[in-house]
Every structure is written in C-alpha cells, then in structure tokens.
C-alpha cells in the first residue's frame, strides 16, 4: 500500500527544498494538476507524518 501511495505522490508531486521550518524535513510538495485547499493540505501533512512514523517504527534499531 505504501509503495502504491508513494508512487502516486511521486508522480503527482515535484519535490523542492524549502527553508520553511514549518514543513517537515524542509521539503515542500508542489502539486501539478492538483488543487489542494487548506484542509486537504493539512490532512496530507498529517498522513505523511503518520507514514514517516510508521516507516521509522519498521526500521531496525
């Protein structure tokens, strides 16, 4: 599931570095052909944070 979602995000987004400390890892997602309102953007940010936490939990200590 994560791989599929990751591929969709990769295909739909361009990663750009950004100095904004509000953004996780200093990365900004610039969406192409996709309008994201504030609530959808917040939901995506929450989901990405949860995905990062799940990935970190799966990594060997």
PDB file of N, CA, C, O and CB in Angstrom:
ATOM      1  N   UNK A   1       0.836  -1.207   0.000  1.00  0.00           N
ATOM      2  CA  UNK A   1       0.000   0.000   0.000  1.00  0.00           C
ATOM      3  C   UNK A   1       0.872   1.260   0.000  1.00  0.00           C
ATOM      4  O   UNK A   1       0.634   2.187  -0.773  1.00  0.00           O
ATOM      5  CB  UNK A   1      -0.946   0.005   1.227  1.00  0.00           C
ATOM      6  N   UNK A   2       1.894   1.283   0.883  1.00  0.00           N
ATOM      7  CA  UNK A   2       2.740   2.471   0.955  1.00  0.00           C
ATOM      8  C   UNK A   2       3.445   2.730  -0.366  1.00  0.00           C
ATOM      9  O   UNK A   2       3.594   3.878  -0.786  1.00  0.00           O
ATOM     10  CB  UNK A   2       3.763   2.324   2.071  1.00  0.00           C
ATOM     11  N   UNK A   3       3.884   1.645  -1.024  1.00  0.00           N
ATOM     12  CA  UNK A   3       4.581   1.824  -2.280  1.00  0.00           C
ATOM     13  C   UNK A   3       3.662   2.424  -3.326  1.00  0.00           C
ATOM     14  O   UNK A   3       4.081   3.288  -4.096  1.00  0.00           O
ATOM     15  CB  UNK A   3       5.145   0.504  -2.767  1.00  0.00           C
ATOM     16  N   UNK A   4       2.403   1.973  -3.366  1.00  0.00           N
ATOM     17  CA  UNK A   4       1.446   2.493  -4.338  1.00  0.00           C
ATOM     18  C   UNK A   4       1.178   3.964  -4.074  1.00  0.00           C
ATOM     19  O   UNK A   4       1.220   4.783  -4.992  1.00  0.00           O
ATOM     20  CB  UNK A   4       0.134   1.694  -4.295  1.00  0.00           C
ATOM     21  N   UNK A   5       0.902   4.301  -2.821  1.00  0.00           N
ATOM     22  CA  UNK A   5       0.632   5.692  -2.466  1.00  0.00           C
ATOM     23  C   UNK A   5       1.860   6.548  -2.726  1.00  0.00           C
ATOM     24  O   UNK A   5       1.747   7.664  -3.234  1.00  0.00           O
ATOM     25  CB  UNK A   5       0.203   5.807  -0.992  1.00  0.00           C
ATOM     26  N   UNK A   6       3.035   6.030  -2.381  1.00  0.00           N
ATOM     27  CA  UNK A   6       4.262   6.770  -2.630  1.00  0.00           C
ATOM     28  C   UNK A   6       4.468   7.044  -4.110  1.00  0.00           C
ATOM     29  O   UNK A   6       4.903   8.131  -4.490  1.00  0.00           O
ATOM     30  CB  UNK A   6       5.446   6.013  -2.079  1.00  0.00           C
ATOM     31  N   UNK A   7       4.156   6.055  -4.949  1.00  0.00           N
ATOM     32  CA  UNK A   7       4.303   6.247  -6.389  1.00  0.00           C
ATOM     33  C   UNK A   7       3.321   7.295  -6.891  1.00  0.00           C
ATOM     34  O   UNK A   7       3.680   8.134  -7.717  1.00  0.00           O
ATOM     35  CB  UNK A   7       4.095   4.923  -7.136  1.00  0.00           C
ATOM     36  N   UNK A   8       2.090   7.256  -6.404  1.00  0.00           N
ATOM     37  CA  UNK A   8       1.101   8.256  -6.809  1.00  0.00           C
ATOM     38  C   UNK A   8       1.565   9.647  -6.410  1.00  0.00           C
ATOM     39  O   UNK A   8       1.504  10.582  -7.208  1.00  0.00           O
ATOM     40  CB  UNK A   8      -0.274   7.951  -6.184  1.00  0.00           C
ATOM     41  N   UNK A   9       2.032   9.782  -5.165  1.00  0.00           N
ATOM     42  CA  UNK A   9       2.529  11.085  -4.711  1.00  0.00           C
ATOM     43  C   UNK A   9       3.725  11.525  -5.543  1.00  0.00           C
ATOM     44  O   UNK A   9       3.831  12.692  -5.920  1.00  0.00           O
ATOM     45  CB  UNK A   9       2.913  11.029  -3.224  1.00  0.00           C
ATOM     46  N   UNK A  10       4.624  10.588  -5.829  1.00  0.00           N
ATOM     47  CA  UNK A  10       5.803  10.927  -6.629  1.00  0.00           C
ATOM     48  C   UNK A  10       5.399  11.379  -8.021  1.00  0.00           C
ATOM     49  O   UNK A  10       5.936  12.353  -8.547  1.00  0.00           O
ATOM     50  CB  UNK A  10       6.754   9.731  -6.722  1.00  0.00           C
ATOM     51  N   UNK A  11       4.459  10.674  -8.608  1.00  0.00           N
ATOM     52  CA  UNK A  11       4.015  11.018  -9.959  1.00  0.00           C
ATOM     53  C   UNK A  11       3.279  12.347 -10.001  1.00  0.00           C
ATOM     54  O   UNK A  11       3.335  13.058 -11.005  1.00  0.00           O
ATOM     55  CB  UNK A  11       3.123   9.927 -10.508  1.00  0.00           C
ATOM     56  N   UNK A  12       2.589  12.687  -8.919  1.00  0.00           N
ATOM     57  CA  UNK A  12       1.772  13.898  -8.903  1.00  0.00           C
ATOM     58  C   UNK A  12       2.483  15.106  -8.313  1.00  0.00           C
ATOM     59  O   UNK A  12       1.989  16.227  -8.436  1.00  0.00           O
ATOM     60  CB  UNK A  12       0.517  13.644  -8.136  1.00  0.00           C
ATOM     61  N   UNK A  13       3.621  14.908  -7.681  1.00  0.00           N
ATOM     62  CA  UNK A  13       4.285  15.994  -6.951  1.00  0.00           C
ATOM     63  C   UNK A  13       5.702  16.209  -7.440  1.00  0.00           C
ATOM     64  O   UNK A  13       6.362  15.289  -7.923  1.00  0.00           O
ATOM     65  CB  UNK A  13       4.297  15.703  -5.458  1.00  0.00           C
ATOM     66  N   UNK A  14       6.150  17.435  -7.307  1.00  0.00           N
ATOM     67  CA  UNK A  14       7.555  17.740  -7.545  1.00  0.00           C
ATOM     68  C   UNK A  14       8.144  18.134  -6.192  1.00  0.00           C
ATOM     69  O   UNK A  14       7.618  19.028  -5.529  1.00  0.00           O
ATOM     70  CB  UNK A  14       7.740  18.890  -8.630  1.00  0.00           C
ATOM     71  N   UNK A  15       9.224  17.481  -5.777  1.00  0.00           N
ATOM     72  CA  UNK A  15       9.850  17.820  -4.500  1.00  0.00           C
ATOM     73  C   UNK A  15      10.789  18.996  -4.694  1.00  0.00           C
ATOM     74  O   UNK A  15      11.594  19.029  -5.624  1.00  0.00           O
ATOM     75  CB  UNK A  15      10.611  16.606  -3.914  1.00  0.00           C
ATOM     76  N   UNK A  16      10.667  19.950  -3.804  1.00  0.00           N
ATOM     77  CA  UNK A  16      11.544  21.115  -3.844  1.00  0.00           C
ATOM     78  C   UNK A  16      12.026  21.398  -2.438  1.00  0.00           C
ATOM     79  O   UNK A  16      11.266  21.271  -1.478  1.00  0.00           O
ATOM     80  CB  UNK A  16      10.820  22.353  -4.444  1.00  0.00           C
ATOM     81  N   UNK A  17      13.281  21.780  -2.312  1.00  0.00           N
ATOM     82  CA  UNK A  17      13.768  22.147  -0.984  1.00  0.00           C
ATOM     83  C   UNK A  17      13.187  23.502  -0.618  1.00  0.00           C
ATOM     84  O   UNK A  17      12.929  24.343  -1.479  1.00  0.00           O
ATOM     85  CB  UNK A  17      15.329  22.176  -0.936  1.00  0.00           C
ATOM     86  N   UNK A  18      12.993  23.690   0.652  1.00  0.00           N
ATOM     87  CA  UNK A  18      12.387  24.920   1.144  1.00  0.00           C
ATOM     88  C   UNK A  18      12.923  25.178   2.540  1.00  0.00           C
ATOM     89  O   UNK A  18      13.005  24.254   3.350  1.00  0.00           O
ATOM     90  CB  UNK A  18      10.826  24.834   1.145  1.00  0.00           C
ATOM     91  N   UNK A  19      13.287  26.406   2.832  1.00  0.00           N
ATOM     92  CA  UNK A  19      13.844  26.746   4.139  1.00  0.00           C
ATOM     93  C   UNK A  19      12.768  26.947   5.203  1.00  0.00           C
ATOM     94  O   UNK A  19      13.096  27.260   6.347  1.00  0.00           O
ATOM     95  CB  UNK A  19      14.684  27.996   4.028  1.00  0.00           C
ATOM     96  N   UNK A  20      11.506  26.776   4.859  1.00  0.00           N
ATOM     97  CA  UNK A  20      10.411  26.987   5.798  1.00  0.00           C
ATOM     98  C   UNK A  20      10.448  25.940   6.911  1.00  0.00           C
ATOM     99  O   UNK A  20      10.253  24.758   6.629  1.00  0.00           O
ATOM    100  CB  UNK A  20       9.058  26.943   5.065  1.00  0.00           C
ATOM    101  N   UNK A  21      10.695  26.335   8.181  1.00  0.00           N
ATOM    102  CA  UNK A  21      10.788  25.368   9.275  1.00  0.00           C
ATOM    103  C   UNK A  21       9.458  24.702   9.607  1.00  0.00           C
ATOM    104  O   UNK A  21       9.438  23.696  10.315  1.00  0.00           O
ATOM    105  CB  UNK A  21      11.322  26.044  10.501  1.00  0.00           C
ATOM    106  N   UNK A  22       8.360  25.237   9.115  1.00  0.00           N
ATOM    107  CA  UNK A  22       7.046  24.638   9.366  1.00  0.00           C
ATOM    108  C   UNK A  22       6.869  23.328   8.606  1.00  0.00           C
ATOM    109  O   UNK A  22       6.014  22.514   8.956  1.00  0.00           O
ATOM    110  CB  UNK A  22       5.938  25.613   8.978  1.00  0.00           C
ATOM    111  N   UNK A  23       7.669  23.126   7.578  1.00  0.00           N
ATOM    112  CA  UNK A  23       7.495  21.949   6.730  1.00  0.00           C
ATOM    113  C   UNK A  23       8.450  20.847   7.149  1.00  0.00           C
ATOM    114  O   UNK A  23       9.637  21.084   7.374  1.00  0.00           O
ATOM    115  CB  UNK A  23       7.711  22.306   5.256  1.00  0.00           C
ATOM    116  N   UNK A  24       7.916  19.645   7.249  1.00  0.00           N
ATOM    117  CA  UNK A  24       8.688  18.502   7.709  1.00  0.00           C
ATOM    118  C   UNK A  24       9.881  18.260   6.791  1.00  0.00           C
ATOM    119  O   UNK A  24       9.720  18.144   5.576  1.00  0.00           O
ATOM    120  CB  UNK A  24       7.805  17.250   7.781  1.00  0.00           C
ATOM    121  N   UNK A  25      11.053  18.185   7.359  1.00  0.00           N
ATOM    122  CA  UNK A  25      12.264  17.886   6.611  1.00  0.00           C
ATOM    123  C   UNK A  25      12.675  18.961   5.621  1.00  0.00           C
ATOM    124  O   UNK A  25      13.534  18.718   4.773  1.00  0.00           O
ATOM    125  CB  UNK A  25      12.089  16.616   5.891  1.00  0.00           C
ATOM    126  N   UNK A  26      12.084  20.140   5.710  1.00  0.00           N
ATOM    127  CA  UNK A  26      12.438  21.201   4.787  1.00  0.00           C
ATOM    128  C   UNK A  26      12.034  20.893   3.355  1.00  0.00           C
ATOM    129  O   UNK A  26      12.636  21.414   2.416  1.00  0.00           O
ATOM    130  CB  UNK A  26      13.908  21.459   4.852  1.00  0.00           C
ATOM    131  N   UNK A  27      11.033  20.059   3.179  1.00  0.00           N
ATOM    132  CA  UNK A  27      10.608  19.676   1.832  1.00  0.00           C
ATOM    133  C   UNK A  27       9.209  20.213   1.584  1.00  0.00           C
ATOM    134  O   UNK A  27       8.319  20.093   2.426  1.00  0.00           O
ATOM    135  CB  UNK A  27      10.646  18.132   1.646  1.00  0.00           C
ATOM    136  N   UNK A  28       9.035  20.800   0.424  1.00  0.00           N
ATOM    137  CA  UNK A  28       7.722  21.315   0.040  1.00  0.00           C
ATOM    138  C   UNK A  28       7.226  20.506  -1.146  1.00  0.00           C
ATOM    139  O   UNK A  28       7.984  20.226  -2.075  1.00  0.00           O
ATOM    140  CB  UNK A  28       7.781  22.843  -0.305  1.00  0.00           C
ATOM    141  N   UNK A  29       5.948  20.129  -1.114  1.00  0.00           N
ATOM    142  CA  UNK A  29       5.348  19.429  -2.236  1.00  0.00           C
ATOM    143  C   UNK A  29       4.653  20.458  -3.117  1.00  0.00           C
ATOM    144  O   UNK A  29       3.728  21.141  -2.679  1.00  0.00           O
ATOM    145  CB  UNK A  29       4.351  18.329  -1.754  1.00  0.00           C
ATOM    146  N   UNK A  30       5.101  20.562  -4.350  1.00  0.00           N
ATOM    147  CA  UNK A  30       4.456  21.456  -5.314  1.00  0.00           C
ATOM    148  C   UNK A  30       3.571  20.590  -6.193  1.00  0.00           C
ATOM    149  O   UNK A  30       4.071  19.803  -6.997  1.00  0.00           O
ATOM    150  CB  UNK A  30       5.513  22.264  -6.173  1.00  0.00           C
ATOM    151  N   UNK A  31       2.274  20.726  -6.048  1.00  0.00           N
ATOM    152  CA  UNK A  31       1.347  19.862  -6.760  1.00  0.00           C
ATOM    153  C   UNK A  31       1.108  20.368  -8.176  1.00  0.00           C
ATOM    154  O   UNK A  31       0.834  21.546  -8.403  1.00  0.00           O
ATOM    155  CB  UNK A  31       0.027  19.763  -6.006  1.00  0.00           C
ATOM    156  N   UNK A  32       1.221  19.438  -9.119  1.00  0.00           N
ATOM    157  CA  UNK A  32       0.930  19.730 -10.511  1.00  0.00           C
ATOM    158  C   UNK A  32      -0.438  19.149 -10.831  1.00  0.00           C
ATOM    159  O   UNK A  32      -0.751  18.013 -10.477  1.00  0.00           O
ATOM    160  CB  UNK A  32       2.029  19.154 -11.460  1.00  0.00           C
ATOM    161  N   UNK A  33      -1.238  19.948 -11.503  1.00  0.00           N
ATOM    162  CA  UNK A  33      -2.561  19.492 -11.942  1.00  0.00           C
ATOM    163  C   UNK A  33      -3.428  19.020 -10.787  1.00  0.00           C
ATOM    164  O   UNK A  33      -4.281  18.150 -10.964  1.00  0.00           O
ATOM    165  CB  UNK A  33      -2.415  18.376 -12.950  1.00  0.00           C
ATOM    166  N   UNK A  34      -3.220  19.576  -9.626  1.00  0.00           N
ATOM    167  CA  UNK A  34      -3.984  19.145  -8.462  1.00  0.00           C
ATOM    168  C   UNK A  34      -4.186  20.340  -7.549  1.00  0.00           C
ATOM    169  O   UNK A  34      -3.216  20.901  -7.040  1.00  0.00           O
ATOM    170  CB  UNK A  34      -3.268  17.985  -7.713  1.00  0.00           C
ATOM    171  N   UNK A  35      -5.427  20.735  -7.337  1.00  0.00           N
ATOM    172  CA  UNK A  35      -5.716  21.839  -6.438  1.00  0.00           C
ATOM    173  C   UNK A  35      -5.941  21.283  -5.046  1.00  0.00           C
ATOM    174  O   UNK A  35      -6.736  20.364  -4.852  1.00  0.00           O
ATOM    175  CB  UNK A  35      -6.945  22.650  -6.919  1.00  0.00           C
ATOM    176  N   UNK A  36      -5.236  21.847  -4.082  1.00  0.00           N
ATOM    177  CA  UNK A  36      -5.337  21.384  -2.706  1.00  0.00           C
ATOM    178  C   UNK A  36      -5.752  22.565  -1.839  1.00  0.00           C
ATOM    179  O   UNK A  36      -5.044  23.569  -1.763  1.00  0.00           O
ATOM    180  CB  UNK A  36      -3.990  20.764  -2.210  1.00  0.00           C
ATOM    181  N   UNK A  37      -6.909  22.438  -1.185  1.00  0.00           N
ATOM    182  CA  UNK A  37      -7.311  23.511  -0.274  1.00  0.00           C
ATOM    183  C   UNK A  37      -6.616  23.308   1.071  1.00  0.00           C
ATOM    184  O   UNK A  37      -5.921  22.312   1.271  1.00  0.00           O
ATOM    185  CB  UNK A  37      -8.862  23.547  -0.096  1.00  0.00           C
ATOM    186  N   UNK A  38      -6.803  24.244   1.983  1.00  0.00           N
ATOM    187  CA  UNK A  38      -6.075  24.212   3.252  1.00  0.00           C
ATOM    188  C   UNK A  38      -6.372  22.942   4.047  1.00  0.00           C
ATOM    189  O   UNK A  38      -5.455  22.362   4.629  1.00  0.00           O
ATOM    190  CB  UNK A  38      -6.426  25.436   4.087  1.00  0.00           C
ATOM    191  N   UNK A  39      -7.626  22.497   4.087  1.00  0.00           N
ATOM    192  CA  UNK A  39      -7.951  21.312   4.876  1.00  0.00           C
ATOM    193  C   UNK A  39      -7.357  20.058   4.246  1.00  0.00           C
ATOM    194  O   UNK A  39      -6.884  19.179   4.967  1.00  0.00           O
ATOM    195  CB  UNK A  39      -9.469  21.164   5.015  1.00  0.00           C
ATOM    196  N   UNK A  40      -7.368  19.956   2.942  1.00  0.00           N
ATOM    197  CA  UNK A  40      -6.768  18.794   2.276  1.00  0.00           C
ATOM    198  C   UNK A  40      -5.260  18.799   2.469  1.00  0.00           C
ATOM    199  O   UNK A  40      -4.655  17.745   2.664  1.00  0.00           O
ATOM    200  CB  UNK A  40      -7.113  18.783   0.771  1.00  0.00           C
ATOM    201  N   UNK A  41      -4.651  19.974   2.416  1.00  0.00           N
ATOM    202  CA  UNK A  41      -3.211  20.084   2.644  1.00  0.00           C
ATOM    203  C   UNK A  41      -2.839  19.661   4.053  1.00  0.00           C
ATOM    204  O   UNK A  41      -1.838  18.975   4.257  1.00  0.00           O
ATOM    205  CB  UNK A  41      -2.739  21.507   2.390  1.00  0.00           C
ATOM    206  N   UNK A  42      -3.647  20.071   5.032  1.00  0.00           N
ATOM    207  CA  UNK A  42      -3.392  19.687   6.420  1.00  0.00           C
ATOM    208  C   UNK A  42      -3.566  18.183   6.598  1.00  0.00           C
ATOM    209  O   UNK A  42      -2.791  17.549   7.314  1.00  0.00           O
ATOM    210  CB  UNK A  42      -4.330  20.448   7.374  1.00  0.00           C
ATOM    211  N   UNK A  43      -4.575  17.613   5.953  1.00  0.00           N
ATOM    212  CA  UNK A  43      -4.794  16.173   6.034  1.00  0.00           C
ATOM    213  C   UNK A  43      -3.626  15.416   5.409  1.00  0.00           C
ATOM    214  O   UNK A  43      -3.195  14.394   5.943  1.00  0.00           O
ATOM    215  CB  UNK A  43      -6.110  15.788   5.341  1.00  0.00           C
ATOM    216  N   UNK A  44      -3.113  15.905   4.286  1.00  0.00           N
ATOM    217  CA  UNK A  44      -1.970  15.268   3.636  1.00  0.00           C
ATOM    218  C   UNK A  44      -0.736  15.354   4.525  1.00  0.00           C
ATOM    219  O   UNK A  44       0.013  14.384   4.641  1.00  0.00           O
ATOM    220  CB  UNK A  44      -1.691  15.917   2.271  1.00  0.00           C
ATOM    221  N   UNK A  45      -0.519  16.498   5.146  1.00  0.00           N
ATOM    222  CA  UNK A  45       0.642  16.656   6.024  1.00  0.00           C
ATOM    223  C   UNK A  45       0.550  15.692   7.201  1.00  0.00           C
ATOM    224  O   UNK A  45       1.552  15.085   7.579  1.00  0.00           O
ATOM    225  CB  UNK A  45       0.750  18.111   6.530  1.00  0.00           C
ATOM    226  N   UNK A  46      -0.655  15.542   7.794  1.00  0.00           N
ATOM    227  CA  UNK A  46      -0.849  14.590   8.889  1.00  0.00           C
ATOM    228  C   UNK A  46      -0.566  13.167   8.418  1.00  0.00           C
ATOM    229  O   UNK A  46       0.115  12.401   9.100  1.00  0.00           O
ATOM    230  CB  UNK A  46      -2.283  14.691   9.449  1.00  0.00           C
ATOM    231  N   UNK A  47      -1.091  12.822   7.248  1.00  0.00           N
ATOM    232  CA  UNK A  47      -0.914  11.480   6.714  1.00  0.00           C
ATOM    233  C   UNK A  47       0.564  11.199   6.452  1.00  0.00           C
ATOM    234  O   UNK A  47       1.047  10.113   6.771  1.00  0.00           O
ATOM    235  CB  UNK A  47      -1.729  11.303   5.425  1.00  0.00           C
ATOM    236  N   UNK A  48       1.288  12.159   5.878  1.00  0.00           N
ATOM    237  CA  UNK A  48       2.715  11.974   5.614  1.00  0.00           C
ATOM    238  C   UNK A  48       3.499  11.810   6.918  1.00  0.00           C
ATOM    239  O   UNK A  48       4.443  11.022   6.982  1.00  0.00           O
ATOM    240  CB  UNK A  48       3.267  13.161   4.812  1.00  0.00           C
ATOM    241  N   UNK A  49       3.107  12.553   7.953  1.00  0.00           N
ATOM    242  CA  UNK A  49       3.758  12.430   9.251  1.00  0.00           C
ATOM    243  C   UNK A  49       3.523  11.036   9.822  1.00  0.00           C
ATOM    244  O   UNK A  49       4.449  10.408  10.335  1.00  0.00           O
ATOM    245  CB  UNK A  49       3.242  13.508  10.226  1.00  0.00           C
ATOM    246  N   UNK A  50       2.278  10.550   9.733  1.00  0.00           N
ATOM    247  CA  UNK A  50       1.976   9.203  10.213  1.00  0.00           C
ATOM    248  C   UNK A  50       2.739   8.147   9.419  1.00  0.00           C
ATOM    249  O   UNK A  50       3.206   7.161   9.989  1.00  0.00           O
ATOM    250  CB  UNK A  50       0.474   8.934  10.131  1.00  0.00           C
ATOM    251  N   UNK A  51       2.868   8.343   8.121  1.00  0.00           N
ATOM    252  CA  UNK A  51       3.611   7.412   7.282  1.00  0.00           C
ATOM    253  C   UNK A  51       5.089   7.402   7.671  1.00  0.00           C
ATOM    254  O   UNK A  51       5.702   6.338   7.750  1.00  0.00           O
ATOM    255  CB  UNK A  51       3.449   7.780   5.797  1.00  0.00           C
ATOM    256  N   UNK A  52       5.666   8.588   7.916  1.00  0.00           N
ATOM    257  CA  UNK A  52       7.055   8.674   8.352  1.00  0.00           C
ATOM    258  C   UNK A  52       7.259   7.956   9.690  1.00  0.00           C
ATOM    259  O   UNK A  52       8.257   7.260   9.876  1.00  0.00           O
ATOM    260  CB  UNK A  52       7.484  10.141   8.469  1.00  0.00           C
ATOM    261  N   UNK A  53       6.318   8.125  10.613  1.00  0.00           N
ATOM    262  CA  UNK A  53       6.414   7.474  11.918  1.00  0.00           C
ATOM    263  C   UNK A  53       6.318   5.959  11.772  1.00  0.00           C
ATOM    264  O   UNK A  53       7.045   5.221  12.437  1.00  0.00           O
ATOM    265  CB  UNK A  53       5.313   7.989  12.859  1.00  0.00           C
ATOM    266  N   UNK A  54       5.423   5.497  10.903  1.00  0.00           N
ATOM    267  CA  UNK A  54       5.283   4.057  10.675  1.00  0.00           C
ATOM    268  C   UNK A  54       6.544   3.489  10.044  1.00  0.00           C
ATOM    269  O   UNK A  54       6.992   2.404  10.417  1.00  0.00           O
ATOM    270  CB  UNK A  54       4.068   3.766   9.782  1.00  0.00           C
ATOM    271  N   UNK A  55       7.118   4.213   9.093  1.00  0.00           N
ATOM    272  CA  UNK A  55       8.364   3.762   8.460  1.00  0.00           C
ATOM    273  C   UNK A  55       9.499   3.709   9.477  1.00  0.00           C
ATOM    274  O   UNK A  55      10.292   2.767   9.471  1.00  0.00           O
ATOM    275  CB  UNK A  55       8.746   4.693   7.290  1.00  0.00           C
ATOM    276  N   UNK A  56       9.583   4.701  10.343  1.00  0.00           N
ATOM    277  CA  UNK A  56      10.629   4.740  11.357  1.00  0.00           C
ATOM    278  C   UNK A  56      10.478   3.577  12.334  1.00  0.00           C
ATOM    279  O   UNK A  56      11.472   3.013  12.789  1.00  0.00           O
ATOM    280  CB  UNK A  56      10.596   6.075  12.111  1.00  0.00           C
ATOM    281  N   UNK A  57       9.233   3.219  12.655  1.00  0.00           N
ATOM    282  CA  UNK A  57       8.983   2.114  13.585  1.00  0.00           C
ATOM    283  C   UNK A  57       9.393   0.773  12.972  1.00  0.00           C
ATOM    284  O   UNK A  57       9.745  -0.159  13.695  1.00  0.00           O
ATOM    285  CB  UNK A  57       7.497   2.079  13.984  1.00  0.00           C
ATOM    286  N   UNK A  58       9.348   0.675  11.650  1.00  0.00           N
ATOM    287  CA  UNK A  58       9.702  -0.571  10.972  1.00  0.00           C
ATOM    288  C   UNK A  58      11.205  -0.732  10.787  1.00  0.00           C
ATOM    289  O   UNK A  58      11.678  -1.845  10.559  1.00  0.00           O
ATOM    290  CB  UNK A  58       9.019  -0.636   9.631  1.00  0.00           C
ATOM    291  N   UNK A  59      11.968   0.361  10.879  1.00  0.00           N
ATOM    292  CA  UNK A  59      13.415   0.290  10.691  1.00  0.00           C
ATOM    293  C   UNK A  59      14.055  -0.423  11.879  1.00  0.00           C
ATOM    294  O   UNK A  59      13.660  -0.210  13.025  1.00  0.00           O
ATOM    295  CB  UNK A  59      14.019   1.706  10.518  1.00  0.00           C
ATOM    296  N   UNK A  60      15.049  -1.274  11.597  1.00  0.00           N
ATOM    297  CA  UNK A  60      15.738  -1.945  12.710  1.00  0.00           C
ATOM    298  C   UNK A  60      16.471  -0.942  13.590  1.00  0.00           C
ATOM    299  O   UNK A  60      17.008   0.053  13.105  1.00  0.00           O
ATOM    300  CB  UNK A  60      16.727  -2.990  12.177  1.00  0.00           C
ATOM    301  N   UNK A  61      16.484  -1.217  14.876  1.00  0.00           N
ATOM    302  CA  UNK A  61      17.117  -0.289  15.831  1.00  0.00           C
ATOM    303  C   UNK A  61      18.622  -0.353  15.763  1.00  0.00           C
ATOM    304  O   UNK A  61      19.304   0.361  16.497  1.00  0.00           O
ATOM    305  CB  UNK A  61      16.665  -0.590  17.247  1.00  0.00           C
TER     306      UNK A  61
END
